[in-house]
Structure formats: structure tokens, C-alpha cells
Amino acid sequence: MLVVDSEELFQQHAGKGEDYGAQPQAVTVSGPITYVGPDMFGLPCIELGDEHGGATRVNCVFSDLDYSSIPESGHATISGTDEGYAYEQVVVKQVHLVSTVAD
């Protein structure tokens, strides 16, 4: 299983064009939380960004998520399947929350 921060995972995909679904792989990703709520398709997600600019880099899609347990700002570690790059971010599905730390 690949263990990586959100910026590094993003850089592995950026510049290659959209590759969603090409080579799914197990991943554990950590990074600053930039958004908690439904994604553009209405699915529960946590978005992770970069340390400096706050840009979203990784969209972690859950089957179910209790938003009240997630800090509005902080860091999260999430395991799941890296499905590839789409909509200018990496999409990780079939995820589970490993940990969160509030800032």
C-alpha cells in the first residue's frame, strides 16, 4: 500500500491528464482538510489540500460520513483506493477515516 501526503499524491497524477480508473491502487493519504461535505455529485467527502496554498488536491469519497466528527480545520489521514485523476484532483474511493487532528 502506498503511504503518501496529499501534495505528493497530486504531483504523481498532475500533468498526465485525466487517468481516472486506469490503474486503481490502495493508498493511505494524509494532509490538511480543505473541505468537508458533499462532493459535486452529492456524495460525502473530505477534501485534502496542500500545506501552503490550501488548494484541493485529493477528494476522498465516503459511502457514509458523520460530518460532526470531522474538524473544520486540521489534518486527516485516510485509506482507500486511488482511482486516478479527474476534475483537477485525485479521487480516492472506498475510503475509511484513519485519524483526524484539529488545528
N, C-alpha and C positions, 0 to 999 in steps of 0.2 A: 504494500500500500504506500502510495506517495504521501508524504507529510510535508506541507509547504505553507508559506504565508500567502495571503490573497494577492499581493502585488506580484510575487514570483509566479503564481499560477496564471495570472492575467498575462504576464510577459511571455509565458510559454505558448500562448494562443494568439496574442496580438500580432498583427502583420501577416498572418497566414490566411486571412479571410475566414468566412464562416465555415466551421467544420463540425457543426452540431450533429451528433450521432455517429460520427466517423469512427472513433475509437474510444468508447467509454472505458474509464478506469477508476478503480477505487482510490479515494483521496481523503485525507484529513487536512482541512484548511483552517487557518486562523487569521484574524485581522480585526481592524476597527469596524464596529457596527455603523453603517451609514443610513440604514432604513429597516424598519420592522413593520410589516403589514402585508396586504395582498399585493401580488405582482401584477403585471399588466393583463394577466389572464384571470385575475381574481383568486389565485392560489396563495396560501400562506407562505411567506418567505422572510428571510433575513438577508439583507444585502451587506456585503463586506467591501471595504474600500482600501485606499492607500493611507499611509500614516500621515502624509503631509497635506495633500490637496483635498482629501475627503471624497474623491471621485469613486463611484461604484465600480468595482472590479469583478465581483463574484456574486451571483444571485443563487442563494441556497433555497430550494423549493421543498417545502414540507407537505406531508399528507394531512397533518393536523398540527396546530401550534397554539399554545396558550400564550397570547401576546403579553399578558400581565406579568409573566415570569421573566420577561426579557428587558434588560435595562435600555433606556432610550439612548444612552451613550455609554460606550465601553468597548470591550473586546469579546469576541466569541470564537470558540473552536468547534467546528462542525465536521462530521464524517459523512460521506455519501459517495455517489457516483458522478465523476466529472463527465458530463455529456458533451462538452465541447463549447465552442464559441459562437454566440448568436446575439444579435441586438447590441453589439459593442460591449458584451460582458461574457464571462464564463458562466455556464449554467451547471449547477450541481443539484442532482435529484436523488430521491430515495435517501434522504438525509436524516440524521439524528443529531441532536444538540449534545455535544460533549461537555462544554462548560461555557459560562459567561462570567465576565468580571466587569463591574460598573466602574466608570472613571470617577 
